Amino acid sequence: MKRARSVLICHHDEPLNRFGLARWLASFTDLAAIVVVCEPPARLWRRIRREIQRVGVLRFIDVLAFRIYYRFALAGADNVWAEATLNNLFQRYVDIPASCRVLETPSPNSAEVVKLLQQVQPDLIVARCKNILREQVFKAASNGTFVLHPGVCPEYRNAHGCFWALARRDLENVGMTLLRVDAGVDTGPVYGYYRCRFDESRESHIVIQNRVLFDNLDLLRAKFEEILSGEAQMIDTAGRNSRAWGQPWLMSYLRWKRAARRRTE
């Protein structure tokens, strides 16, 4: 039986996706191409402006404070965890096939990406990027483009859903959503929710949001095979609360960790 053709879209500075998830995807599909997004600095400044408009200057200072705190207090341990996880993925899955095309681009919506997708004609696209995709891109796959969103949708759409569920003590909704991309922000049809065991007093939100993906690869493979065969059922989310979240705040992080420590005492 001919395997489905797939394309992975990811960022250049996220090796767990670029190399680990790519091997996993190649283990049950014909991974035809990897689109590696190398964003220019101007894109970051646009995101900063949007976040300031969304939360205001004072709250953005809280966002910036958390970024600084994360870099010096948390990133080192997270990098060690990510490296160990990537090594495990290398042992579980064989290398990416030589036939897989790799395209580096400043945007997943660029003309060169559209051209590549027209040539490859994928059955499935898996998008692990921060960008909102153009319709010409997300409709290029015959079975759709899917995101593995770190957050339970529709309650935790947009950025850092796991963080905000933890910070709000909504522990039942710390998880990942498999959904098909549409024109909105994490508003497409939902095909599955995935959760995992985690230690919130010791682990960062980055480790936890990676766990809900990489601890569930076998279940995700089974679900994608259902989608590709036309047997998958969508989950009805009508009537549920829906909210788009943003970047973590240092004050929210500190309150979360205090609550997590009290819970384990």
CYANA upper distance limits for C-alpha pairs under 8 A (distance plus 0.5 A):
  3 ARG  CA     28 PHE  CA      7.84
  3 ARG  CA     29 THR  CA      5.91
  3 ARG  CA     30 ASP  CA      6.39
  4 ALA  CA     29 THR  CA      5.71
  4 ALA  CA     30 ASP  CA      6.34
  4 ALA  CA    122 PRO  CA      8.12
  4 ALA  CA    123 ASP  CA      6.31
  4 ALA  CA    124 LEU  CA      7.83
  4 ALA  CA    228 LEU  CA      7.98
  5 ARG  CA     29 THR  CA      6.43
  5 ARG  CA     30 ASP  CA      5.15
  5 ARG  CA     31 LEU  CA      6.44
  5 ARG  CA     32 ALA  CA      6.55
  5 ARG  CA    121 GLN  CA      8.20
  5 ARG  CA    122 PRO  CA      5.42
  5 ARG  CA    123 ASP  CA      5.72
  5 ARG  CA    124 LEU  CA      6.97
  6 SER  CA     25 LEU  CA      8.25
  6 SER  CA     29 THR  CA      6.74
  6 SER  CA     30 ASP  CA      6.43
  6 SER  CA     31 LEU  CA      5.33
  6 SER  CA     32 ALA  CA      6.23
  6 SER  CA     33 ALA  CA      7.66
  6 SER  CA    122 PRO  CA      5.73
  6 SER  CA    123 ASP  CA      6.43
  6 SER  CA    124 LEU  CA      5.24
  6 SER  CA    125 ILE  CA      6.08
  6 SER  CA    126 VAL  CA      8.10
  7 VAL  CA     31 LEU  CA      6.43
  7 VAL  CA     32 ALA  CA      6.36
  7 VAL  CA     33 ALA  CA      5.46
  7 VAL  CA     34 ILE  CA      6.21
  7 VAL  CA     35 VAL  CA      7.94
  7 VAL  CA    122 PRO  CA      7.00
  7 VAL  CA    124 LEU  CA      7.00
  7 VAL  CA    125 ILE  CA      5.27
  7 VAL  CA    126 VAL  CA      6.84
  8 LEU  CA     22 ALA  CA      7.36
  8 LEU  CA     31 LEU  CA      8.23
  8 LEU  CA     33 ALA  CA      7.08
  8 LEU  CA     34 ILE  CA      5.30
  8 LEU  CA     35 VAL  CA      6.64
  8 LEU  CA    125 ILE  CA      6.39
  8 LEU  CA    126 VAL  CA      5.47
  8 LEU  CA    127 ALA  CA      6.52
  8 LEU  CA    128 ARG  CA      7.96
  9 ILE  CA     34 ILE  CA      6.39
  9 ILE  CA     35 VAL  CA      5.14
  9 ILE  CA     36 VAL  CA      6.67
  9 ILE  CA     37 VAL  CA      7.88
  9 ILE  CA    108 PRO  CA      7.79
  9 ILE  CA    125 ILE  CA      8.00
  9 ILE  CA    126 VAL  CA      6.77
  9 ILE  CA    127 ALA  CA      5.21
  9 ILE  CA    128 ARG  CA      6.18
  9 ILE  CA    129 CYS  CA      7.01
 10 CYS  CA     14 GLU  CA      7.99
 10 CYS  CA     17 ASN  CA      6.90
 10 CYS  CA     18 ARG  CA      6.62
 10 CYS  CA     34 ILE  CA      8.09
 10 CYS  CA     35 VAL  CA      6.85
 10 CYS  CA     36 VAL  CA      5.83
 10 CYS  CA     37 VAL  CA      6.52
 10 CYS  CA    127 ALA  CA      6.94
 10 CYS  CA    128 ARG  CA      5.26
 10 CYS  CA    129 CYS  CA      5.60
 11 HIS  CA     17 ASN  CA      8.27
 11 HIS  CA     18 ARG  CA      7.50
 11 HIS  CA     36 VAL  CA      5.88
 11 HIS  CA     37 VAL  CA      5.09
 11 HIS  CA     38 CYS  CA      6.83
 11 HIS  CA    128 ARG  CA      7.89
 11 HIS  CA    129 CYS  CA      6.61
 12 HIS  CA     18 ARG  CA      7.23
 12 HIS  CA     36 VAL  CA      5.95
 12 HIS  CA     37 VAL  CA      6.24
 12 HIS  CA     38 CYS  CA      6.18
 14 GLU  CA     18 ARG  CA      6.61
 15 PRO  CA     19 PHE  CA      5.93
 15 PRO  CA     20 GLY  CA      7.33
 15 PRO  CA     86 LEU  CA      8.21
 16 LEU  CA     20 GLY  CA      5.29
 16 LEU  CA     21 LEU  CA      6.73
 16 LEU  CA     82 ALA  CA      7.49
 16 LEU  CA     85 THR  CA      8.28
 16 LEU  CA     86 LEU  CA      6.33
 17 ASN  CA     21 LEU  CA      5.10
 17 ASN  CA     22 ALA  CA      6.86
 17 ASN  CA    128 ARG  CA      7.71
 18 ARG  CA     22 ALA  CA      6.45
 18 ARG  CA     34 ILE  CA      8.44
 18 ARG  CA     36 VAL  CA      8.00
 19 PHE  CA     23 ARG  CA      6.79
 19 PHE  CA     86 LEU  CA      8.39
 19 PHE  CA     96 ILE  CA      8.47
 20 GLY  CA     24 TRP  CA      7.02
 20 GLY  CA     86 LEU  CA      6.29
 20 GLY  CA     89 LEU  CA      6.10
 20 GLY  CA     90 PHE  CA      7.23
 21 LEU  CA     25 LEU  CA      6.64
 22 ALA  CA     26 ALA  CA      6.64
 22 ALA  CA     31 LEU  CA      8.27
 22 ALA  CA     34 ILE  CA      8.29
 22 ALA  CA     96 ILE  CA      7.36
 23 ARG  CA     27 SER  CA      6.76
 23 ARG  CA     89 LEU  CA      8.22
 23 ARG  CA     90 PHE  CA      8.20
 23 ARG  CA     93 TYR  CA      6.27
 23 ARG  CA     94 VAL  CA      6.92
 23 ARG  CA     95 ASP  CA      6.51
 23 ARG  CA     96 ILE  CA      5.93
 24 TRP  CA     28 PHE  CA      7.93
 24 TRP  CA     89 LEU  CA      8.25
 24 TRP  CA     93 TYR  CA      6.66
 24 TRP  CA    217 LEU  CA      8.27
 25 LEU  CA     29 THR  CA      6.54
 25 LEU  CA     31 LEU  CA      7.17
 26 ALA  CA     30 ASP  CA      6.32
 26 ALA  CA     31 LEU  CA      5.47
 26 ALA  CA     96 ILE  CA      6.95
 26 ALA  CA     97 PRO  CA      8.11
 27 SER  CA     93 TYR  CA      7.18
 27 SER  CA     94 VAL  CA      7.91
 28 PHE  CA    221 ARG  CA      8.07
 31 LEU  CA     96 ILE  CA      8.34
 31 LEU  CA     97 PRO  CA      8.13
 31 LEU  CA    100 CYS  CA      6.52
 32 ALA  CA     99 SER  CA      7.51
 32 ALA  CA    100 CYS  CA      5.23
 32 ALA  CA    101 ARG  CA      6.66
 32 ALA  CA    120 VAL  CA      7.28
 32 ALA  CA    122 PRO  CA      8.13
 33 ALA  CA    100 CYS  CA      5.45
 33 ALA  CA    101 ARG  CA      4.86
 33 ALA  CA    102 VAL  CA      6.11
 33 ALA  CA    103 LEU  CA      7.99
 33 ALA  CA    120 VAL  CA      8.24
 34 ILE  CA    100 CYS  CA      7.66
 34 ILE  CA    101 ARG  CA      6.75
 34 ILE  CA    102 VAL  CA      5.35
 34 ILE  CA    103 LEU  CA      6.81
 35 VAL  CA    102 VAL  CA      6.53
 35 VAL  CA    103 LEU  CA      5.44
 35 VAL  CA    104 GLU  CA      6.57
 35 VAL  CA    105 THR  CA      7.71
 35 VAL  CA    108 PRO  CA      7.63
 35 VAL  CA    113 VAL  CA      7.88
 36 VAL  CA    102 VAL  CA      7.60
 36 VAL  CA    103 LEU  CA      6.43
 36 VAL  CA    104 GLU  CA      5.17
 36 VAL  CA    105 THR  CA      6.73
 37 VAL  CA    104 GLU  CA      6.42
 37 VAL  CA    105 THR  CA      5.65
 37 VAL  CA    106 PRO  CA      5.99
 37 VAL  CA    107 SER  CA      6.31
 37 VAL  CA    108 PRO  CA      6.84
 37 VAL  CA    129 CYS  CA      8.36
 38 CYS  CA    104 GLU  CA      7.13
 38 CYS  CA    105 THR  CA      6.31
 38 CYS  CA    106 PRO  CA      5.34
 38 CYS  CA    107 SER  CA      7.74
 39 GLU  CA     43 ARG  CA      6.86
 39 GLU  CA     44 LEU  CA      8.39
 39 GLU  CA    105 THR  CA      8.17
 39 GLU  CA    106 PRO  CA      5.15
 39 GLU  CA    107 SER  CA      7.02
 40 PRO  CA     44 LEU  CA      7.94
 40 PRO  CA    106 PRO  CA      6.83
 41 PRO  CA     45 TRP  CA      7.19
 42 ALA  CA     46 ARG  CA      6.88
 43 ARG  CA     47 ARG  CA      6.92
 44 LEU  CA     48 ILE  CA      6.77
 45 TRP  CA     49 ARG  CA      6.74
 46 ARG  CA     50 ARG  CA      6.75
 47 ARG  CA     51 GLU  CA      6.67
 48 ILE  CA     52 ILE  CA      6.73
 49 ARG  CA     53 GLN  CA      6.72
 50 ARG  CA     54 ARG  CA      6.62
 51 GLU  CA     55 VAL  CA      6.61
 51 GLU  CA     56 GLY  CA      8.15
 51 GLU  CA     60 PHE  CA      7.64
 51 GLU  CA    246 GLY  CA      7.97
 51 GLU  CA    247 GLN  CA      8.37
 52 ILE  CA     56 GLY  CA      5.32
 52 ILE  CA     57 VAL  CA      6.12
 52 ILE  CA     59 ARG  CA      8.41
 52 ILE  CA     60 PHE  CA      6.33
 53 GLN  CA     57 VAL  CA      8.45
 55 VAL  CA     59 ARG  CA      6.30
 55 VAL  CA     60 PHE  CA      6.97
 56 GLY  CA     60 PHE  CA      6.64
 57 VAL  CA     61 ILE  CA      6.92
 58 LEU  CA     62 ASP  CA      7.41
 59 ARG  CA     63 VAL  CA      7.00
 59 ARG  CA    249 TRP  CA      8.21
 60 PHE  CA     64 LEU  CA      6.63
 61 ILE  CA     65 ALA  CA      6.53
 62 ASP  CA     66 PHE  CA      6.82
 62 ASP  CA    249 TRP  CA      5.71
 62 ASP  CA    250 LEU  CA      6.11
 62 ASP  CA    251 MET  CA      7.50
 63 VAL  CA     67 ARG  CA      6.94
 63 VAL  CA    247 GLN  CA      6.90
 63 VAL  CA    248 PRO  CA      6.44
 63 VAL  CA    249 TRP  CA      5.14
 63 VAL  CA    250 LEU  CA      6.88
 64 LEU  CA     68 ILE  CA      6.88
 64 LEU  CA    249 TRP  CA      8.43
 65 ALA  CA     69 TYR  CA      6.64
 65 ALA  CA    249 TRP  CA      8.10
 65 ALA  CA    250 LEU  CA      6.58
 66 PHE  CA     70 TYR  CA      6.39
 66 PHE  CA    248 PRO  CA      7.44
 66 PHE  CA    249 TRP  CA      6.28
 66 PHE  CA    250 LEU  CA      4.82
 66 PHE  CA    253 TYR  CA      8.43
 67 ARG  CA     71 ARG  CA      6.70
 68 ILE  CA     72 PHE  CA      6.98
 69 TYR  CA     73 ALA  CA      6.14
 69 TYR  CA     74 LEU  CA      7.84
 69 TYR  CA    250 LEU  CA      8.28
 70 TYR  CA     74 LEU  CA      5.34
 70 TYR  CA     75 ALA  CA      6.33
 71 ARG  CA     75 ALA  CA      5.60
 71 ARG  CA     76 GLY  CA      8.25
 72 PHE  CA     76 GLY  CA      8.08
 74 LEU  CA     78 ASP  CA      6.85
 74 LEU  CA    204 SER  CA      7.80
 75 ALA  CA     79 ASN  CA      6.50
 76 GLY  CA     80 VAL  CA      7.00
 77 ALA  CA     81 TRP  CA      6.89
 78 ASP  CA     82 ALA  CA      6.60
 78 ASP  CA    204 SER  CA      8.00
 78 ASP  CA    206 ILE  CA      7.91
 78 ASP  CA    207 VAL  CA      6.98
 79 ASN  CA     83 GLU  CA      6.58
 80 VAL  CA     84 ALA  CA      6.81
 81 TRP  CA     85 THR  CA      6.66
 81 TRP  CA    207 VAL  CA      8.01
 82 ALA  CA     86 LEU  CA      6.55
 82 ALA  CA    207 VAL  CA      8.38
 83 GLU  CA     87 ASN  CA      6.69
 84 ALA  CA     88 ASN  CA      6.80
 85 THR  CA     89 LEU  CA      6.85
 86 LEU  CA     90 PHE  CA      6.75
 87 ASN  CA     91 GLN  CA      6.92
 88 ASN  CA     92 ARG  CA      6.82
 89 LEU  CA     93 TYR  CA      6.51
 90 PHE  CA     94 VAL  CA      7.30
 90 PHE  CA     95 ASP  CA      8.00
 96 ILE  CA    100 CYS  CA      7.54
103 LEU  CA    113 VAL  CA      8.22
105 THR  CA    110 SER  CA      7.82
105 THR  CA    112 GLU  CA      8.32
105 THR  CA    113 VAL  CA      8.17
106 PRO  CA    110 SER  CA      8.04
108 PRO  CA    113 VAL  CA      6.68
108 PRO  CA    131 ASN  CA      7.94
108 PRO  CA    133 LEU  CA      7.53
108 PRO  CA    137 VAL  CA      8.40
109 ASN  CA    113 VAL  CA      6.90
109 ASN  CA    114 VAL  CA      7.53
109 ASN  CA    133 LEU  CA      6.73
109 ASN  CA    134 ARG  CA      6.54
109 ASN  CA    137 VAL  CA      7.08
110 SER  CA    114 VAL  CA      7.06
111 ALA  CA    115 LYS  CA      6.67
112 GLU  CA    116 LEU  CA      6.65
113 VAL  CA    117 LEU  CA      6.71
113 VAL  CA    137 VAL  CA      8.29
114 VAL  CA    118 GLN  CA      6.74
114 VAL  CA    136 GLN  CA      7.54
114 VAL  CA    137 VAL  CA      6.66
115 LYS  CA    119 GLN  CA      6.83
116 LEU  CA    120 VAL  CA      6.59
117 LEU  CA    121 GLN  CA      6.10
117 LEU  CA    122 PRO  CA      7.35
117 LEU  CA    137 VAL  CA      8.12
117 LEU  CA    140 ALA  CA      6.89
117 LEU  CA    141 ALA  CA      8.48
118 GLN  CA    140 ALA  CA      7.70
121 GLN  CA    140 ALA  CA      7.49
121 GLN  CA    141 ALA  CA      7.02
121 GLN  CA    142 SER  CA      8.32
122 PRO  CA    140 ALA  CA      7.60
122 PRO  CA    141 ALA  CA      5.38
122 PRO  CA    142 SER  CA      7.16
123 ASP  CA    141 ALA  CA      5.31
123 ASP  CA    142 SER  CA      5.22
123 ASP  CA    143 ASN  CA      5.81
123 ASP  CA    144 GLY  CA      7.74
123 ASP  CA    228 LEU  CA      8.29
124 LEU  CA    141 ALA  CA      5.66
124 LEU  CA    142 SER  CA      7.17
124 LEU  CA    143 ASN  CA      6.02
124 LEU  CA    144 GLY  CA      6.24
124 LEU  CA    145 THR  CA      6.53
124 LEU  CA    146 PHE  CA      8.26
124 LEU  CA    228 LEU  CA      8.42
125 ILE  CA    138 PHE  CA      8.18
125 ILE  CA    141 ALA  CA      6.62
125 ILE  CA    144 GLY  CA      7.04
125 ILE  CA    145 THR  CA      4.98
125 ILE  CA    146 PHE  CA      6.71
126 VAL  CA    145 THR  CA      6.28
126 VAL  CA    146 PHE  CA      5.50
126 VAL  CA    147 VAL  CA      6.45
126 VAL  CA    148 LEU  CA      8.37
127 ALA  CA    145 THR  CA      7.33
127 ALA  CA    146 PHE  CA      6.57
127 ALA  CA    147 VAL  CA      5.69
127 ALA  CA    148 LEU  CA      8.08
128 ARG  CA    147 VAL  CA      6.87
128 ARG  CA    148 LEU  CA      7.49
132 ILE  CA    185 VAL  CA      7.74
133 LEU  CA    137 VAL  CA      6.75
133 LEU  CA    138 PHE  CA      6.66
133 LEU  CA    183 ALA  CA      8.40
134 ARG  CA    138 PHE  CA      6.86
134 ARG  CA    183 ALA  CA      8.21
135 GLU  CA    139 LYS  CA      6.20
135 GLU  CA    182 ASP  CA      8.22
135 GLU  CA    183 ALA  CA      7.36
136 GLN  CA    140 ALA  CA      6.79
138 PHE  CA    144 GLY  CA      7.26
138 PHE  CA    145 THR  CA      5.75
138 PHE  CA    181 VAL  CA      7.06
138 PHE  CA    182 ASP  CA      7.94
139 LYS  CA    144 GLY  CA      6.63
139 LYS  CA    145 THR  CA      7.38
140 ALA  CA    144 GLY  CA      7.85
140 ALA  CA    145 THR  CA      8.39
141 ALA  CA    145 THR  CA      6.86
143 ASN  CA    227 ILE  CA      7.98
143 ASN  CA    228 LEU  CA      7.08
144 GLY  CA    180 ARG  CA      6.93
144 GLY  CA    181 VAL  CA      7.85
145 THR  CA    180 ARG  CA      6.16
145 THR  CA    181 VAL  CA      6.07
146 PHE  CA    178 LEU  CA      7.34
146 PHE  CA    179 LEU  CA      6.06
146 PHE  CA    180 ARG  CA      4.85
146 PHE  CA    181 VAL  CA      6.11
147 VAL  CA    177 THR  CA      8.37
147 VAL  CA    178 LEU  CA      6.45
147 VAL  CA    179 LEU  CA      6.18
147 VAL  CA    180 ARG  CA      6.92
147 VAL  CA    181 VAL  CA      7.24
148 LEU  CA    176 MET  CA      7.04
148 LEU  CA    177 THR  CA      6.37
148 LEU  CA    178 LEU  CA      5.43
148 LEU  CA    179 LEU  CA      7.42
148 LEU  CA    213 LEU  CA      7.81
149 HIS  CA    176 MET  CA      5.91
149 HIS  CA    177 THR  CA      5.57
149 HIS  CA    178 LEU  CA      6.85
149 HIS  CA    179 LEU  CA      8.05
149 HIS  CA    186 ASP  CA      8.28
150 PRO  CA    159 ALA  CA      8.43
150 PRO  CA    160 HIS  CA      6.95
150 PRO  CA    161 GLY  CA      6.14
150 PRO  CA    162 CYS  CA      6.41
150 PRO  CA    175 GLY  CA      6.86
150 PRO  CA    176 MET  CA      5.07
150 PRO  CA    177 THR  CA      7.13
150 PRO  CA    209 GLN  CA      6.06
150 PRO  CA    210 ASN  CA      8.33
150 PRO  CA    212 VAL  CA      7.96
150 PRO  CA    213 LEU  CA      8.37
151 GLY  CA    156 TYR  CA      5.83
151 GLY  CA    157 ARG  CA      7.20
151 GLY  CA    160 HIS  CA      7.33
151 GLY  CA    161 GLY  CA      4.41
151 GLY  CA    162 CYS  CA      5.50
151 GLY  CA    165 ALA  CA      8.33
151 GLY  CA    173 ASN  CA      7.93
151 GLY  CA    174 VAL  CA      6.94
151 GLY  CA    175 GLY  CA      5.77
151 GLY  CA    176 MET  CA      5.25
151 GLY  CA    177 THR  CA      6.63
151 GLY  CA    209 GLN  CA      8.39
152 VAL  CA    156 TYR  CA      5.86
152 VAL  CA    157 ARG  CA      7.85
152 VAL  CA    161 GLY  CA      7.34
152 VAL  CA    162 CYS  CA      8.33
152 VAL  CA    173 ASN  CA      6.33
152 VAL  CA    174 VAL  CA      7.31
152 VAL  CA    175 GLY  CA      6.15
152 VAL  CA    176 MET  CA      6.05
152 VAL  CA    177 THR  CA      5.91
152 VAL  CA    193 TYR  CA      7.49
153 CYS  CA    157 ARG  CA      6.11
153 CYS  CA    177 THR  CA      6.77
153 CYS  CA    186 ASP  CA      7.69
153 CYS  CA    187 THR  CA      8.26
153 CYS  CA    190 VAL  CA      8.41
153 CYS  CA    242 SER  CA      7.83
154 PRO  CA    186 ASP  CA      7.95
154 PRO  CA    187 THR  CA      7.41
154 PRO  CA    237 THR  CA      7.77
154 PRO  CA    240 ARG  CA      7.53
154 PRO  CA    241 ASN  CA      7.05
154 PRO  CA    242 SER  CA      5.12
154 PRO  CA    243 ARG  CA      7.16
155 GLU  CA    240 ARG  CA      7.85
155 GLU  CA    241 ASN  CA      5.99
155 GLU  CA    242 SER  CA      5.00
155 GLU  CA    243 ARG  CA      5.90
155 GLU  CA    244 ALA  CA      8.23
156 TYR  CA    160 HIS  CA      8.49
156 TYR  CA    161 GLY  CA      5.32
156 TYR  CA    162 CYS  CA      8.35
156 TYR  CA    164 TRP  CA      8.12
156 TYR  CA    165 ALA  CA      8.06
156 TYR  CA    242 SER  CA      7.51
156 TYR  CA    243 ARG  CA      6.38
156 TYR  CA    244 ALA  CA      6.64
156 TYR  CA    245 TRP  CA      6.97
157 ARG  CA    161 GLY  CA      6.89
157 ARG  CA    185 VAL  CA      7.47
157 ARG  CA    186 ASP  CA      6.09
157 ARG  CA    187 THR  CA      8.25
157 ARG  CA    242 SER  CA      7.84
157 ARG  CA    243 ARG  CA      6.44
157 ARG  CA    244 ALA  CA      5.03
157 ARG  CA    245 TRP  CA      6.61
158 ASN  CA    185 VAL  CA      6.73
158 ASN  CA    186 ASP  CA      6.87
158 ASN  CA    244 ALA  CA      5.59
158 ASN  CA    245 TRP  CA      6.00
158 ASN  CA    246 GLY  CA      7.15
159 ALA  CA    244 ALA  CA      7.95
159 ALA  CA    245 TRP  CA      6.06
159 ALA  CA    246 GLY  CA      5.43
159 ALA  CA    247 GLN  CA      6.85
160 HIS  CA    164 TRP  CA      7.02
160 HIS  CA    245 TRP  CA      7.54
160 HIS  CA    246 GLY  CA      7.14
160 HIS  CA    247 GLN  CA      7.10
160 HIS  CA    248 PRO  CA      7.69
161 GLY  CA    165 ALA  CA      6.69
161 GLY  CA    174 VAL  CA      8.14
161 GLY  CA    245 TRP  CA      7.39
162 CYS  CA    166 LEU  CA      6.69
162 CYS  CA    173 ASN  CA      8.27
162 CYS  CA    174 VAL  CA      5.62
162 CYS  CA    175 GLY  CA      6.83
162 CYS  CA    176 MET  CA      8.41
162 CYS  CA    205 HIS  CA      7.12
162 CYS  CA    208 ILE  CA      7.92
162 CYS  CA    209 GLN  CA      6.45
163 PHE  CA    167 ALA  CA      6.56
163 PHE  CA    205 HIS  CA      5.89
163 PHE  CA    209 GLN  CA      8.48
163 PHE  CA    248 PRO  CA      7.49
164 TRP  CA    168 ARG  CA      6.45
164 TRP  CA    245 TRP  CA      8.09
164 TRP  CA    248 PRO  CA      8.00
165 ALA  CA    169 ARG  CA      6.57
165 ALA  CA    170 ASP  CA      5.37
165 ALA  CA    171 LEU  CA      6.75
165 ALA  CA    173 ASN  CA      6.63
165 ALA  CA    174 VAL  CA      6.18
166 LEU  CA    170 ASP  CA      6.45
166 LEU  CA    171 LEU  CA      6.42
166 LEU  CA    174 VAL  CA      7.18
166 LEU  CA    256 TRP  CA      7.05
167 ALA  CA    252 SER  CA      6.48
167 ALA  CA    253 TYR  CA      7.00
167 ALA  CA    255 ARG  CA      7.57
167 ALA  CA    256 TRP  CA      5.18
168 ARG  CA    256 TRP  CA      8.07
169 ARG  CA    256 TRP  CA      8.03
170 ASP  CA    174 VAL  CA      7.59
174 VAL  CA    195 ARG  CA      7.29
175 GLY  CA    193 TYR  CA      7.33
175 GLY  CA    194 TYR  CA      6.03
175 GLY  CA    195 ARG  CA      5.06
175 GLY  CA    196 CYS  CA      7.78
175 GLY  CA    209 GLN  CA      7.76
175 GLY  CA    212 VAL  CA      6.29
176 MET  CA    193 TYR  CA      6.15
176 MET  CA    194 TYR  CA      5.58
176 MET  CA    195 ARG  CA      6.96
176 MET  CA    209 GLN  CA      8.06
176 MET  CA    212 VAL  CA      6.39
176 MET  CA    213 LEU  CA      7.36
177 THR  CA    190 VAL  CA      7.47
177 THR  CA    191 TYR  CA      8.13
177 THR  CA    192 GLY  CA      6.38
177 THR  CA    193 TYR  CA      5.25
177 THR  CA    194 TYR  CA      7.00
178 LEU  CA    190 VAL  CA      6.48
178 LEU  CA    191 TYR  CA      6.01
178 LEU  CA    192 GLY  CA      5.64
178 LEU  CA    193 TYR  CA      6.88
179 LEU  CA    186 ASP  CA      7.93
179 LEU  CA    188 GLY  CA      6.42
179 LEU  CA    189 PRO  CA      5.99
179 LEU  CA    190 VAL  CA      4.80
179 LEU  CA    191 TYR  CA      6.13
179 LEU  CA    192 GLY  CA      7.78
180 ARG  CA    188 GLY  CA      5.72
180 ARG  CA    189 PRO  CA      5.96
180 ARG  CA    190 VAL  CA      7.12
180 ARG  CA    191 TYR  CA      8.22
181 VAL  CA    186 ASP  CA      7.43
181 VAL  CA    187 THR  CA      7.96
181 VAL  CA    188 GLY  CA      5.70
181 VAL  CA    189 PRO  CA      8.11
182 ASP  CA    186 ASP  CA      8.19
182 ASP  CA    187 THR  CA      7.24
182 ASP  CA    188 GLY  CA      5.52
183 ALA  CA    187 THR  CA      8.40
183 ALA  CA    188 GLY  CA      8.37
184 GLY  CA    188 GLY  CA      7.62
185 VAL  CA    244 ALA  CA      8.44
189 PRO  CA    234 MET  CA      6.85
189 PRO  CA    235 ILE  CA      7.84
190 VAL  CA    234 MET  CA      6.12
190 VAL  CA    235 ILE  CA      5.95
190 VAL  CA    236 ASP  CA      8.10
190 VAL  CA    237 THR  CA      8.29
191 TYR  CA    223 LYS  CA      8.41
191 TYR  CA    232 ALA  CA      7.78
191 TYR  CA    233 GLN  CA      7.07
191 TYR  CA    234 MET  CA      5.34
191 TYR  CA    235 ILE  CA      6.31
192 GLY  CA    223 LYS  CA      8.37
192 GLY  CA    234 MET  CA      8.28
192 GLY  CA    235 ILE  CA      7.59
194 TYR  CA    212 VAL  CA      6.76
194 TYR  CA    213 LEU  CA      8.07
194 TYR  CA    216 ASN  CA      7.41
195 ARG  CA    212 VAL  CA      5.81
195 ARG  CA    216 ASN  CA      8.34
196 CYS  CA    211 ARG  CA      7.20
196 CYS  CA    212 VAL  CA      5.93
196 CYS  CA    215 ASP  CA      7.24
196 CYS  CA    216 ASN  CA      8.24
198 PHE  CA    203 GLU  CA      7.90
198 PHE  CA    208 ILE  CA      6.91
198 PHE  CA    211 ARG  CA      8.25
199 ASP  CA    203 GLU  CA      6.17
200 GLU  CA    204 SER  CA      7.57
200 GLU  CA    205 HIS  CA      8.42
200 GLU  CA    208 ILE  CA      8.39
200 GLU  CA    257 LYS  CA      8.04
200 GLU  CA    260 ALA  CA      6.61
201 SER  CA    257 LYS  CA      6.66
201 SER  CA    260 ALA  CA      5.63
201 SER  CA    261 ARG  CA      6.04
201 SER  CA    264 THR  CA      8.20
203 GLU  CA    207 VAL  CA      6.67
203 GLU  CA    208 ILE  CA      7.21
204 SER  CA    208 ILE  CA      6.87
205 HIS  CA    209 GLN  CA      6.47
206 ILE  CA    210 ASN  CA      6.69
207 VAL  CA    211 ARG  CA      6.55
208 ILE  CA    212 VAL  CA      6.93
209 GLN  CA    213 LEU  CA      7.47
210 ASN  CA    214 PHE  CA      6.61
211 ARG  CA    215 ASP  CA      5.79
211 ARG  CA    216 ASN  CA      8.40
212 VAL  CA    216 ASN  CA      6.95
213 LEU  CA    217 LEU  CA      7.14
216 ASN  CA    220 LEU  CA      6.64
217 LEU  CA    221 ARG  CA      6.55
218 ASP  CA    222 ALA  CA      6.93
219 LEU  CA    223 LYS  CA      6.80
220 LEU  CA    224 PHE  CA      6.61
221 ARG  CA    225 GLU  CA      6.66
222 ALA  CA    226 GLU  CA      6.85
223 LYS  CA    227 ILE  CA      6.77
223 LYS  CA    232 ALA  CA      7.55
224 PHE  CA    228 LEU  CA      6.59
225 GLU  CA    229 SER  CA      6.62
226 GLU  CA    230 GLY  CA      6.62
226 GLU  CA    231 GLU  CA      5.49
226 GLU  CA    232 ALA  CA      5.39
227 ILE  CA    231 GLU  CA      6.46
227 ILE  CA    232 ALA  CA      5.36
248 PRO  CA    252 SER  CA      7.75
248 PRO  CA    253 TYR  CA      7.69
249 TRP  CA    253 TYR  CA      6.73
250 LEU  CA    254 LEU  CA      6.72
251 MET  CA    255 ARG  CA      6.76
252 SER  CA    256 TRP  CA      6.57
253 TYR  CA    257 LYS  CA      6.79
254 LEU  CA    258 ARG  CA      6.76
255 ARG  CA    259 ALA  CA      6.72
256 TRP  CA    260 ALA  CA      6.60
257 LYS  CA    261 ARG  CA      6.64
258 ARG  CA    262 ARG  CA      6.81
259 ALA  CA    263 ARG  CA      6.71
260 ALA  CA    264 THR  CA      7.12
261 ARG  CA    265 GLU  CA      6.85
